[in-house]
Amino acid sequence: MPWKAKELEEGSKVVVELSGIVDSTNVEEFFAFISSLLKSGVKYMVMDMEHTSYISSGGLSVIVDAHKKVQAEGGKLVIAGASSLIAELLDVAQISRVIEVYGDLDQALQAL
């Protein structure tokens, strides 16, 4: 899997590290992974995209959906470490207008 989670603060906070490609070949598994984190009580999430080379619109939809769900629970989701290509994609899709994007993981963690 091109993602893994690092739990912080007894499971209410998590860093999801995405690496490689998230596209139609694995977006359903990505959705199931994020859903399981949300069901386990995660309210604060950082999507660490430092090692993400590509994410499809389906992958972005999973992130936006997760953002809405944590926000409804009083939590927060932010994005960290997006490459210039991914950052441009977030801008074009106007996701960066809805979800805060930070240059690195430390900044993102402070924003939670």
FIKOLZA-1660 file (N, C-alpha, C; in steps of 0.1 Angstrom, whole numbers, plus 5000, padded with zeros to 4 digits):
% residues 112
   i   px   py   pz ch aa at
   1 5008 4988 5000  A  M  N
   1 5000 5000 5000  A  M CA
   1 5009 5012 5000  A  M  C
   2 5005 5022 4992  A  P  N
   2 5013 5035 4992  A  P CA
   2 5009 5045 5003  A  P  C
   3 5003 5040 5014  A  W  N
   3 5000 5048 5025  A  W CA
   3 5001 5041 5038  A  W  C
   4 5004 5048 5049  A  K  N
   4 5004 5043 5062  A  K CA
   4 5000 5054 5072  A  K  C
   5 4996 5050 5084  A  A  N
   5 4992 5060 5094  A  A CA
   5 5002 5059 5106  A  A  C
   6 5005 5070 5111  A  K  N
   6 5012 5072 5124  A  K CA
   6 5003 5078 5134  A  K  C
   7 5000 5070 5144  A  E  N
   7 4991 5075 5154  A  E CA
   7 4998 5085 5164  A  E  C
   8 4991 5095 5168  A  L  N
   8 4996 5105 5177  A  L CA
   8 4985 5107 5188  A  L  C
   9 4988 5110 5200  A  E  N
   9 4978 5113 5210  A  E CA
   9 4967 5103 5212  A  E  C
  10 4970 5091 5215  A  E  N
  10 4961 5080 5218  A  E CA
  10 4950 5078 5207  A  E  C
  11 4954 5080 5195  A  G  N
  11 4945 5077 5184  A  G CA
  11 4936 5088 5179  A  G  C
  12 4935 5099 5185  A  S  N
  12 4926 5110 5181  A  S CA
  12 4933 5118 5170  A  S  C
  13 4946 5117 5169  A  K  N
  13 4954 5124 5159  A  K CA
  13 4962 5114 5151  A  K  C
  14 4963 5116 5138  A  V  N
  14 4971 5107 5130  A  V CA
  14 4977 5114 5118  A  V  C
  15 4989 5109 5114  A  V  N
  15 4995 5114 5102  A  V CA
  15 4994 5103 5092  A  V  C
  16 4988 5106 5081  A  V  N
  16 4987 5096 5070  A  V CA
  16 4998 5099 5060  A  V  C
  17 5007 5090 5058  A  E  N
  17 5018 5092 5049  A  E CA
  17 5015 5086 5036  A  E  C
  18 5013 5094 5025  A  L  N
  18 5010 5089 5012  A  L CA
  18 5023 5089 5004  A  L  C
  19 5026 5078 4997  A  S  N
  19 5038 5078 4988  A  S CA
  19 5034 5071 4975  A  S  C
  20 5041 5076 4965  A  G  N
  20 5038 5070 4951  A  G CA
  20 5026 5076 4945  A  G  C
  21 5018 5067 4940  A  I  N
  21 5006 5071 4932  A  I CA
  21 4993 5066 4939  A  I  C
  22 4983 5075 4939  A  V  N
  22 4969 5071 4943  A  V CA
  22 4961 5074 4931  A  V  C
  23 4956 5063 4925  A  D  N
  23 4947 5065 4913  A  D CA
  23 4937 5054 4913  A  D  C
  24 4931 5052 4901  A  S  N
  24 4919 5043 4900  A  S CA
  24 4923 5028 4904  A  S  C
  25 4936 5025 4904  A  T  N
  25 4939 5011 4907  A  T CA
  25 4939 5009 4922  A  T  C
  26 4939 5019 4930  A  N  N
  26 4940 5017 4944  A  N CA
  26 4931 5026 4953  A  N  C
  27 4923 5035 4946  A  V  N
  27 4915 5045 4953  A  V CA
  27 4905 5038 4963  A  V  C
  28 4899 5027 4959  A  E  N
  28 4890 5020 4968  A  E CA
  28 4896 5016 4981  A  E  C
  29 4909 5011 4980  A  E  N
  29 4916 5007 4992  A  E CA
  29 4919 5019 5000  A  E  C
  30 4923 5030 4994  A  F  N
  30 4926 5042 5001  A  F CA
  30 4913 5047 5008  A  F  C
  31 4902 5047 5002  A  F  N
  31 4889 5051 5008  A  F CA
  31 4886 5042 5020  A  F  C
  32 4888 5029 5019  A  A  N
  32 4886 5019 5030  A  A CA
  32 4895 5022 5042  A  A  C
  33 4908 5025 5038  A  F  N
  33 4918 5028 5049  A  F CA
  33 4914 5041 5056  A  F  C
  34 4911 5051 5049  A  I  N
  34 4907 5064 5056  A  I CA
  34 4894 5062 5064  A  I  C
  35 4885 5055 5058  A  S  N
  35 4872 5052 5065  A  S CA
  35 4875 5045 5079  A  S  C
  36 4884 5035 5078  A  S  N
  36 4887 5028 5091  A  S CA
  36 4893 5037 5101  A  S  C
  37 4901 5046 5097  A  L  N
  37 4907 5056 5106  A  L CA
  37 4896 5064 5113  A  L  C
  38 4887 5069 5104  A  L  N
  38 4876 5078 5110  A  L CA
  38 4867 5070 5119  A  L  C
  39 4864 5057 5116  A  K  N
  39 4856 5049 5124  A  K CA
  39 4863 5046 5138  A  K  C
  40 4876 5046 5138  A  S  N
  40 4883 5043 5150  A  S CA
  40 4884 5056 5159  A  S  C
  41 4878 5067 5155  A  G  N
  41 4878 5079 5164  A  G CA
  41 4888 5089 5161  A  G  C
  42 4895 5088 5149  A  V  N
  42 4904 5099 5146  A  V CA
  42 4896 5112 5142  A  V  C
  43 4901 5123 5148  A  K  N
  43 4894 5136 5146  A  K CA
  43 4904 5146 5139  A  K  C
  44 4917 5143 5141  A  Y  N
  44 4927 5152 5136  A  Y CA
  44 4936 5144 5127  A  Y  C
  45 4938 5149 5114  A  M  N
  45 4945 5141 5104  A  M CA
  45 4954 5151 5096  A  M  C
  46 4966 5147 5094  A  V  N
  46 4975 5153 5085  A  V CA
  46 4978 5143 5073  A  V  C
  47 4975 5148 5061  A  M  N
  47 4978 5140 5049  A  M CA
  47 4992 5145 5045  A  M  C
  48 5002 5137 5048  A  D  N
  48 5016 5140 5045  A  D CA
  48 5019 5135 5031  A  D  C
  49 5020 5145 5021  A  M  N
  49 5021 5141 5007  A  M CA
  49 5035 5144 5002  A  M  C
  50 5045 5144 5011  A  E  N
  50 5059 5147 5007  A  E CA
  50 5064 5137 4996  A  E  C
  51 5059 5124 4997  A  H  N
  51 5064 5114 4988  A  H CA
  51 5053 5109 4978  A  H  C
  52 5043 5118 4976  A  T  N
  52 5033 5115 4966  A  T CA
  52 5036 5120 4953  A  T  C
  53 5037 5112 4943  A  S  N
  53 5040 5116 4929  A  S CA
  53 5028 5120 4921  A  S  C
  54 5016 5113 4925  A  Y  N
  54 5004 5116 4917  A  Y CA
  54 4992 5112 4926  A  Y  C
  55 4982 5120 4925  A  I  N
  55 4969 5116 4931  A  I CA
  55 4958 5120 4922  A  I  C
  56 4949 5110 4919  A  S  N
  56 4938 5112 4910  A  S CA
  56 4927 5120 4916  A  S  C
  57 4917 5124 4908  A  S  N
  57 4905 5131 4913  A  S CA
  57 4898 5122 4923  A  S  C
  58 4898 5109 4921  A  G  N
  58 4892 5100 4931  A  G CA
  58 4899 5101 4944  A  G  C
  59 4912 5101 4944  A  G  N
  59 4920 5102 4957  A  G CA
  59 4917 5115 4963  A  G  C
  60 4916 5126 4956  A  L  N
  60 4913 5139 4961  A  L CA
  60 4899 5139 4967  A  L  C
  61 4890 5132 4961  A  S  N
  61 4876 5131 4967  A  S CA
  61 4876 5124 4980  A  S  C
  62 4885 5114 4982  A  V  N
  62 4886 5107 4995  A  V CA
  62 4890 5117 5005  A  V  C
  63 4900 5125 5002  A  I  N
  63 4906 5135 5011  A  I CA
  63 4895 5146 5015  A  I  C
  64 4888 5151 5005  A  V  N
  64 4878 5161 5008  A  V CA
  64 4867 5155 5016  A  V  C
  65 4863 5143 5013  A  D  N
  65 4853 5136 5021  A  D CA
  65 4857 5134 5036  A  D  C
  66 4870 5130 5038  A  A  N
  66 4875 5129 5051  A  A CA
  66 4875 5142 5058  A  A  C
  67 4879 5153 5051  A  H  N
  67 4879 5166 5057  A  H CA
  67 4865 5170 5062  A  H  C
  68 4855 5167 5054  A  K  N
  68 4841 5171 5058  A  K CA
  68 4837 5163 5071  A  K  C
  69 4841 5150 5071  A  K  N
  69 4837 5142 5082  A  K CA
  69 4844 5146 5095  A  K  C
  70 4857 5149 5095  A  V  N
  70 4864 5153 5107  A  V CA
  70 4859 5166 5112  A  V  C
  71 4856 5175 5102  A  Q  N
  71 4851 5188 5106  A  Q CA
  71 4838 5187 5113  A  Q  C
  72 4829 5178 5108  A  A  N
  72 4816 5176 5114  A  A CA
  72 4817 5171 5128  A  A  C
  73 4829 5165 5131  A  E  N
  73 4831 5159 5145  A  E CA
  73 4839 5169 5153  A  E  C
  74 4841 5181 5148  A  G  N
  74 4849 5191 5155  A  G CA
  74 4864 5190 5154  A  G  C
  75 4868 5182 5144  A  G  N
  75 4882 5180 5142  A  G CA
  75 4888 5188 5130  A  G  C
  76 4899 5184 5125  A  K  N
  76 4905 5191 5114  A  K CA
  76 4914 5182 5106  A  K  C
  77 4915 5184 5093  A  L  N
  77 4923 5177 5084  A  L CA
  77 4931 5188 5076  A  L  C
  78 4945 5186 5075  A  V  N
  78 4953 5195 5068  A  V CA
  78 4962 5186 5059  A  V  C
  79 4968 5193 5049  A  I  N
  79 4978 5186 5040  A  I CA
  79 4991 5192 5042  A  I  C
  80 5002 5183 5042  A  A  N
  80 5015 5188 5044  A  A CA
  80 5024 5182 5033  A  A  C
  81 5035 5190 5030  A  G  N
  81 5046 5186 5021  A  G CA
  81 5043 5183 5007  A  G  C
  82 5032 5189 5001  A  A  N
  82 5029 5186 4987  A  A CA
  82 5040 5191 4978  A  A  C
  83 5044 5183 4968  A  S  N
  83 5053 5188 4958  A  S CA
  83 5047 5199 4950  A  S  C
  84 5055 5206 4942  A  S  N
  84 5049 5216 4934  A  S CA
  84 5038 5211 4924  A  S  C
  85 5040 5199 4919  A  L  N
  85 5030 5193 4910  A  L CA
  85 5017 5190 4918  A  L  C
  86 5018 5184 4929  A  I  N
  86 5006 5181 4938  A  I CA
  86 5000 5194 4942  A  I  C
  87 5008 5204 4946  A  A  N
  87 5002 5217 4951  A  A CA
  87 4995 5224 4940  A  A  C
  88 5000 5223 4928  A  E  N
  88 4993 5229 4916  A  E CA
  88 4980 5222 4914  A  E  C
  89 4980 5209 4915  A  L  N
  89 4967 5201 4914  A  L CA
  89 4957 5205 4924  A  L  C
  90 4962 5207 4937  A  L  N
  90 4953 5211 4947  A  L CA
  90 4947 5225 4945  A  L  C
  91 4955 5234 4938  A  D  N
  91 4950 5247 4935  A  D CA
  91 4940 5247 4923  A  D  C
  92 4943 5239 4913  A  V  N
  92 4935 5238 4901  A  V CA
  92 4921 5232 4906  A  V  C
  93 4921 5222 4914  A  A  N
  93 4909 5216 4919  A  A CA
  93 4902 5224 4930  A  A  C
  94 4909 5235 4934  A  Q  N
  94 4904 5245 4944  A  Q CA
  94 4903 5238 4958  A  Q  C
  95 4910 5227 4960  A  I  N
  95 4910 5221 4973  A  I CA
  95 4918 5229 4983  A  I  C
  96 4928 5236 4979  A  S  N
  96 4936 5244 4988  A  S CA
  96 4928 5256 4993  A  S  C
  97 4916 5259 4987  A  R  N
  97 4907 5269 4993  A  R CA
  97 4899 5264 5005  A  R  C
  98 4898 5251 5005  A  V  N
  98 4889 5245 5016  A  V CA
  98 4898 5238 5027  A  V  C
  99 4909 5232 5022  A  I  N
  99 4918 5225 5032  A  I CA
  99 4931 5232 5032  A  I  C
 100 4935 5234 5045  A  E  N
 100 4948 5241 5047  A  E CA
 100 4960 5233 5042  A  E  C
 101 4969 5239 5035  A  V  N
 101 4981 5232 5029  A  V CA
 101 4993 5238 5035  A  V  C
 102 5002 5230 5040  A  Y  N
 102 5014 5235 5047  A  Y CA
 102 5027 5229 5040  A  Y  C
 103 5037 5237 5040  A  G  N
 103 5050 5233 5034  A  G CA
 103 5056 5220 5039  A  G  C
 104 5055 5218 5052  A  D  N
 104 5061 5206 5058  A  D CA
 104 5053 5201 5070  A  D  C
 105 5056 5189 5074  A  L  N
 105 5049 5182 5084  A  L CA
 105 5048 5189 5098  A  L  C
 106 5059 5195 5102  A  D  N
 106 5060 5203 5114  A  D CA
 106 5049 5214 5115  A  D  C
 107 5049 5222 5104  A  Q  N
 107 5039 5233 5103  A  Q CA
 107 5025 5227 5103  A  Q  C
 108 5022 5216 5096  A  A  N
 108 5009 5210 5096  A  A CA
 108 5005 5206 5110  A  A  C
 109 5014 5199 5117  A  L  N
 109 5011 5194 5131  A  L CA
 109 5008 5206 5140  A  L  C
 110 5015 5217 5139  A  Q  N
 110 5012 5228 5147  A  Q CA
 110 4999 5234 5144  A  Q  C
 111 4994 5233 5132  A  A  N
 111 4981 5238 5128  A  A CA
 111 4969 5230 5133  A  A  C
 112 4972 5218 5138  A  L  N
 112 4961 5210 5143  A  L CA
 112 4958 5215 5157  A  L  C
% end
